[in-house]
Amino acid sequence: MEFNTITESLEKINSNKISIVELNDIFINRIKKNKNLNAFIYFDEENISQQIKKIQSSKKNFKLKGIPLAIKDLFCTKNMPTTAGSKILQNFQPSYESHVSQKLLDQGSIFLGKANCDEFAMGSATNTSYYGNTINPISPRGSQLVPGGSSGGSAAAVAANLCLGATGTDTGGSIRQPASFCGVVGIKPTYGLCSRWGIIAFASSLDQAGVFANNIADTAILLREIAGHDNKDSTSANREIPNYFENLNQDMSGKVVGVPKEYILPDIPEDISKIWEQAIKSLERGGVKVKNISLPHTKYALPAYYIIAPAEASSNLARYDGVRYGFRSEEGTSLDEMYELTRSEGFGKEVKRRVLIGTYVLSAGYYEAYYMKAQKVRRLISNDFNEAFNECDFILTPTAPSPAFPIGEKEDDPIKMYLNDIFTVPASLAGIPGISIPFGKSQNGLPLGIQLLSKHFDEQLVLNAGLYLEKNNV
């Protein structure tokens, strides 16, 4: 029996057609057969068995009873190691559970393991992890494609049916881009909808937890469970969380979709232009009015992002010094040497690059010229979206400028790698919700994603529009 959706699995569990043990055994066996994908940094059957016993011994009415999930290795987990894909945290065992993962545990879900990710979430291909590359499960025979990043392990695990859903984090596209590359659904909620407490920080004003699933319905179920106010996170929004799943409605008639001219790039592959046009026509057939809009400051989004994010990273990563936890170099003969060698040996190349960039743009004499200017540009980008939403209900764009590419193809050119985020970064800077849904294939048969954006805290609309496109993908 195939189990690929949360809704189907919950129905079978609640009607006693399958036990939690039987369901999770299916996924444990799939993980063992697909170790070559390197989707998990940590996987331990004994740990899974203990979780199942805990659920079975409880009388609570769980909303996610026995549902097997993958947790990105950026979320602190009390009973599993948390490494952020880095050598510097290779032996780190948190003494607490992140807010998001605790909410999932409280509803009876089973954590199959910790999903691989780019080191400290810095990357677009899950190729900077200390624990090796993750391979995209849709790779044609004889080739190895990237799953996207930084949440590539989570996206790959869902795409390969190694779990029924997964958590991810999105700083500049780290959920939406891998969702596009792997052919699954991935949502980045509004900044502040989900608590960041217990998530290892990359860029604090941009990081946001989200989820991957095989369809919109499952995405809506998971999003509702991880969203909500948290007193431990000062940026957490105190809002009532709707029941996204029960409120799903694919009737789009009377809505207005905005198509931004700035996303029409001269070198965009024809495949991507084609699926974008198909999605627009599909929405039109559903009674949606199409409006051409302008987001004039889009061209400044990537430069602004690659100033702000590294600046915040350099500040956040200063805490990894070999003193309190994690890796410590044995070579240093003084405290200063120990600091230097620990960070030099513990961090990978991409992390070092971003820390150096961030330290530079925050240094005396350059702070005003770079960091402050980038923050002003960020405000203009946010204003662009606010004005656009006066004209339209939601925005439709491609998710990524290409399908998944071979492992190693862009590794020598950081700029080419950073350009993968060209369509996702603007929404991150503005803090608005964005979802990527699979919509069509490239000429080589690789999945392509379409991105839906809406105003702050209007996750329901992108889910509804996503559901419409999911059901009308012709």
C-alpha atoms as one frame of an Amber mdcrd trajectory, in Angstrom:
protein
   0.000   0.000   0.000   1.362   3.421  -0.966   1.382   6.115   1.698   2.324
   9.456   0.217  -0.051  11.922   1.874  -0.749  12.997   5.439  -4.527  13.125
   4.924  -4.663   9.519   3.652  -2.328   8.248   6.394  -4.264   9.947   9.211
  -7.510   8.451   7.907  -5.952   4.941   7.886  -4.468   5.361  11.401  -7.657
   6.809  12.910  -9.787   4.010  11.411  -7.268   1.384  12.645  -6.485   0.195
   9.108  -2.776   0.577   9.866  -0.811   0.988  13.083   1.727   3.721  13.794
   4.454   1.065  13.881   3.449  -0.337  10.479   3.244   3.124   8.909   6.655
   4.195  10.175   8.231   0.878   9.208   7.314   1.661   5.593   9.296   4.902
   5.751  12.189   3.430   7.755  12.644   0.811   5.019  12.481   3.460   2.300
  15.185   5.502   4.059  17.443   2.440   4.347  17.007   1.670   0.642  17.792
   5.275  -0.344  20.854   6.031   1.801  22.688   7.021  -1.375  20.583  10.223
  -1.529  22.246  11.408   1.711  19.003  13.171   2.666  19.557  12.578   6.400
  22.459  13.624   8.607  21.003  11.679  11.554  18.763   8.598  11.414  18.339
   6.160  14.320  15.681   3.426  14.408  15.877   3.089  18.197  15.041   6.775
  18.590  12.015   6.349  16.282  10.881   3.292  18.288  11.016   5.292  21.551
   8.929   8.083  20.013   6.299   5.572  18.815   6.039   3.981  22.290   5.472
   7.417  23.799   2.605   8.132  21.385   1.054   4.688  21.918   1.089   5.084
  25.705  -0.688   8.451  25.568  -4.456   8.913  25.671  -4.243  12.318  23.959
  -6.140  12.956  20.715  -3.215  13.894  18.452  -3.758  15.846  15.209  -0.627
  14.358  13.570  -0.739  10.951  15.267   2.166   8.832  14.019   2.892  11.011
  10.969   6.565  10.522   9.965   8.425  13.784   9.348  11.973  14.905   8.532
  13.358  17.835  10.535  15.901  20.150   8.945  19.135  19.980  10.928  18.831
  23.658  11.805  16.064  23.016  14.359  17.311  22.184  17.843  16.031  18.765
  18.917  16.357  17.579  22.494  16.750  13.867  21.716  18.734  14.150  18.492
  21.988  15.928  17.603  21.774  19.283  15.797  24.721  20.201  13.587  23.462
  22.852  11.101  25.412  20.816   8.541  28.677  22.068  10.069  31.809  20.494
  11.531  31.833  23.148  14.235  28.627  21.656  15.721  29.322  17.999  14.924
  28.880  16.828  18.530  26.236  19.338  19.639  23.306  17.809  21.530  20.759
  20.523  22.450  19.227  20.420  25.916  15.927  21.826  24.596  13.488  21.508
  21.679  12.847  24.317  19.198   9.376  25.876  19.414   8.357  24.612  15.956
   9.570  21.033  16.452   8.008  20.917  19.941   4.632  21.876  18.458   4.922
  19.008  15.967   5.880  16.552  18.736   2.956  17.774  20.852   0.616  16.709
  18.045   2.026  13.195  17.913   4.267  13.336  14.849   7.298  11.043  14.589
  10.702  12.526  13.748  12.448  10.071  11.411  15.701  12.027  11.565  17.548
  15.247  10.868  17.589  16.311   7.209  20.802  17.416   5.519  21.218  21.112
   4.691  23.795  23.610   3.502  26.151  24.579   6.327  24.336  27.110   8.551
  21.760  27.331   5.700  24.289  29.131   3.488  23.899  27.744  -0.003  21.515
  27.007  -2.859  22.407  23.404  -3.661  22.943  21.489  -0.360  26.562  21.155
  -1.417  28.198  23.095   1.445  27.198  20.578   4.150  30.091  19.057   6.110
  28.226  15.750   5.754  28.316  15.689   1.953  26.001  16.529  -0.930  22.372
  15.498  -0.979  21.317  14.023  -4.315  18.027  15.021  -5.908  15.835  11.883
  -6.111  14.478  12.972  -9.508  17.984  12.720 -11.021  17.884  10.737 -14.293
  19.787   7.447 -14.305  23.538   8.013 -14.494  23.449  11.620 -13.303  23.407
  13.401  -9.964  21.450  16.648  -9.690  21.377  19.088  -6.784  18.149  19.203
  -4.743  18.452  22.978  -4.268  19.255  24.567  -0.941  19.609  25.217   1.797
  16.755  22.856   2.809  17.729  20.301   0.150  17.659  17.285   2.477  14.093
  18.078   3.531  12.900  18.587  -0.062  14.679  15.428  -1.267  13.227  13.361
   1.595   9.678  14.426   0.703  10.248  13.959  -3.047  11.630  10.440  -2.523
   8.710   9.566  -0.182  11.095   8.984   2.731   8.668  10.958   4.944   5.207
  12.547   4.662   6.405  16.095   5.271   9.423  18.046   6.444  10.401  21.276
   8.114  12.655  23.775   6.395  13.870  27.305   6.881  13.786  30.036   4.261
  16.107  33.041   4.466  16.272  33.970   0.780  14.545  31.057  -0.948  15.779
  28.011   0.971  12.359  26.336   1.022  10.869  27.520  -2.261  13.869  26.860
  -4.534  14.478  23.245  -3.379  10.714  22.625  -3.598  10.907  23.694  -7.247
  13.991  21.559  -7.967  12.515  18.436  -6.329   8.930  18.783  -7.574   7.217
  19.198  -4.186   5.245  21.942  -2.420   7.186  24.311  -0.143   5.876  27.325
   1.775   7.738  30.218   3.388   5.216  31.900   5.705   5.096  35.572   6.643
   8.091  36.583   8.769   6.902  36.213  12.370   4.135  33.655  11.756   6.345
  30.817  13.072   8.710  31.158  16.005  12.451  31.239  15.336  13.238  30.129
  18.891  15.515  27.107  18.831  16.384  27.481  15.133  20.118  27.980  14.618
  20.351  31.539  13.320  21.714  32.594   9.938  20.173  36.047   9.337  17.736
  36.891  12.113  15.646  39.470  10.243  15.090  37.069   7.335  15.026  33.481
   8.698  11.579  31.885   8.760  10.459  28.315   9.410   8.222  26.592   6.880
   7.272  23.178   5.549   7.474  20.805   2.585   4.786  18.322   1.560   3.544
  16.388  -1.447   0.431  18.507  -1.951  -1.337  21.675  -0.832  -3.679  19.921
   1.635  -0.770  18.396   3.568   1.089  21.715   3.473  -1.945  23.459   5.002
  -2.174  20.849   7.776   1.509  21.175   8.721   1.568  24.974   8.487  -1.274
  25.312  10.944   0.550  23.127  13.465   3.867  25.024  13.347   2.399  28.569
  13.252   1.595  30.589  16.336   2.821  33.111  18.864   5.828  32.404  21.071
   6.833  34.637  23.991  10.431  33.467  23.643  10.748  35.072  20.175  10.387
  38.868  20.196   9.664  38.852  16.425   6.817  36.332  16.760   3.442  37.768
  15.702   0.580  37.451  18.188  -2.226  36.562  15.795  -5.004  34.034  15.622
  -4.007  31.164  13.322  -6.780  30.083  10.940  -7.426  26.444  10.084  -5.705
  26.578   6.705  -6.783  23.037   5.788 -10.487  23.476   6.564 -10.509  26.874
   4.836  -9.011  25.570   1.585 -11.076  26.805  -1.350  -9.972  26.598  -4.956
 -12.607  29.050  -6.216 -10.472  31.886  -7.565 -13.168  33.780  -9.494 -12.994
  37.528  -9.030  -9.397  37.498  -7.767  -6.690  39.595  -9.431  -3.241  38.136
 -10.068  -0.275  40.435 -10.587   2.424  39.531 -13.107   5.564  41.642 -12.451
   7.411  42.760 -15.564  10.731  42.819 -13.669  10.666  39.008 -13.433  10.722
  38.693 -17.229  14.470  38.253 -17.658  16.176  38.238 -21.072  18.004  34.958
 -20.458  15.196  33.072 -18.713  14.896  29.559 -20.217  11.978  29.046 -22.574
  10.696  26.136 -20.449  10.197  28.463 -17.481   8.522  31.221 -19.515   6.202
  28.551 -20.914   5.006  27.172 -17.548   4.597  30.736 -16.245   2.337  31.513
 -19.220   0.440  28.236 -18.708  -0.195  29.081 -15.047  -1.482  32.545 -16.010
  -3.860  31.047 -18.597  -5.033  28.403 -16.123  -5.891  31.120 -13.575  -7.701
  33.125 -16.268  -9.866  30.101 -17.044 -10.777  30.026 -13.346 -12.100  33.572
 -13.472  -8.959  35.351 -12.283  -8.209  38.745 -13.771  -4.570  39.172 -14.862
  -2.891  42.504 -14.222   0.602  43.504 -15.333   2.338  45.143 -12.391   5.719
  46.677 -11.633   8.061  46.007  -8.717  10.644  48.606  -9.749  13.301  47.912
  -7.108  13.507  44.160  -7.827  16.894  44.535  -9.533  18.415  45.712  -6.257
  17.078  42.756  -4.228  20.018  40.350  -4.654  22.736  42.950  -3.924  20.808
  44.161  -0.856  20.238  40.593   0.353  23.907  39.632  -0.035  24.848  42.571
   2.180  22.163  42.178   4.864  22.276  38.372   5.218  26.088  38.054   5.546
  26.145  41.019   7.943  23.671  39.313  10.240  25.451  35.975   9.780  28.805
  37.433  10.849  27.158  38.665  14.034  25.235  35.425  14.712  28.183  33.122
  14.028  30.509  34.998  16.377  29.204  32.732  19.168  30.940  29.656  17.700
  34.329  29.968  19.338  35.163  26.483  20.660  34.663  27.499  24.275  31.148
  26.444  25.269  30.110  23.706  22.841  30.883  22.125  19.513  34.232  21.577
  17.830  37.431  22.954  19.380  40.816  22.947  17.649  43.516  21.089  19.560
  46.342  23.025  17.880  46.152  26.450  19.542  48.710  27.375  22.204  46.849
  30.485  23.373  43.203  31.533  23.739  43.372  33.770  20.646  44.950  30.976
  18.602  42.289  28.536  19.793  39.551  30.943  18.640  41.171  31.456  15.238
  41.956  27.798  14.556  38.569  26.576  15.790  36.730  28.885  13.408  39.188
  28.275  10.566  38.944  24.473  10.863  35.291  24.323  11.953  33.641  26.477
   9.282  33.446  25.566   5.589  34.452  27.809   2.663  31.012  29.313   1.975
  30.420  30.167   5.630  33.840  31.801   5.886  33.158  33.783   2.711  29.880
  35.158   4.063  31.273  35.899   7.525  34.118  37.875   5.912  31.717  39.796
   3.663  29.434  40.485   6.616  32.246  41.662   8.868  33.481  43.964   6.106
  30.105  45.629   5.445  29.608  46.205   9.178  33.093  47.637   9.738  33.760
  51.262  10.590  33.702  53.415   7.476  31.640  50.900   5.435  28.543  50.444
   7.624  26.803  53.536   6.191  27.912  52.863   2.613  26.769  49.232   2.529
  24.618  47.953   5.387  22.534  51.085   5.966  22.054  51.589   2.231  20.951
  47.967   1.816  18.388  48.424   4.600  16.970  51.470   2.807  16.720  49.460
  -0.422  14.955  46.724   1.541  12.324  49.243   2.626  11.791  50.298  -1.011
  11.356  46.662  -2.071   8.811  46.164   0.718   6.973  49.317  -0.372   6.860
  47.963  -3.955   4.967  44.890  -2.753   2.609  46.934  -0.558   1.712  49.131
  -3.527   1.317  46.119  -5.822  -1.159  44.527  -3.425  -3.356  47.625  -3.777
  -3.793  46.542  -7.412  -3.854  42.741  -7.103  -4.674  40.002  -4.592  -1.628
  37.854  -5.211   1.454  37.702  -7.446   2.565  34.883  -9.756   6.225  34.368
 -10.759   8.584  31.489 -11.563  10.248  30.023  -8.453  13.752  29.535  -9.854
  15.573  30.626 -13.029  16.430  27.015 -13.968  15.555  23.401 -13.213  17.877
  21.335 -10.987  21.448  21.331 -12.301  24.253  18.752 -11.947  26.215  18.583
  -8.694  29.431  20.586  -9.034  28.227  22.702 -11.973  28.203  26.129 -10.263
  30.465  25.460  -7.295  33.406  27.487  -8.579  31.336  30.620  -9.212  29.544
  31.983  -6.119  27.757  34.653  -8.190  26.147  32.019 -10.447  25.054  30.119
  -7.344  23.629  33.267  -5.723  21.599  34.005  -8.877  19.512  30.907  -8.105
  17.697  33.060  -5.553  16.800  35.846  -7.974  13.022  35.186  -7.880  12.758
  34.275  -4.190  14.869  36.915  -2.411  12.524  39.921  -2.923   9.696  38.264
  -0.950  12.151  37.361   1.831  13.319  40.962   2.116   9.689  42.111   2.306
   8.748  39.372   4.803   5.684  38.291   2.793   4.465  34.686   2.371   5.492
  32.688  -0.684   4.750  29.174  -1.872   6.293  27.091  -4.639   4.173  24.417
  -6.260   5.259  21.951  -8.961   3.867  23.088 -12.318   5.144  21.409 -15.449
   8.469  19.978 -16.563  11.545  21.170 -18.425  12.421  19.799 -21.878  14.558
  17.194 -20.069  11.629  16.122 -17.906  12.812  17.885 -14.720  10.226  19.489
 -12.396   9.671  23.243 -12.493   7.977  25.312  -9.816   5.694  28.313  -9.915
   5.728  30.839  -7.046   2.695  32.541  -5.490   3.107  35.578  -3.220   0.540
  37.474  -1.167   0.355  40.217   1.436   1.535  39.711   5.019  -0.325  36.951
   6.899  -2.453  35.992   3.889  -1.128  32.424   3.708  -4.672  31.214   3.042
  -4.767  32.968  -0.317  -1.494  31.469  -1.614  -2.649  28.045  -0.405  -6.017
  28.472  -2.166  -4.387  29.707  -5.387  -1.878  26.858  -5.118  -4.742  24.372
  -4.712  -6.439  25.761  -7.816  -3.249  25.389  -9.874  -2.610  21.928  -8.416
  -6.077  20.785  -9.540  -5.926  22.632 -12.890  -2.397  21.909 -14.063  -3.186
  21.525 -17.775
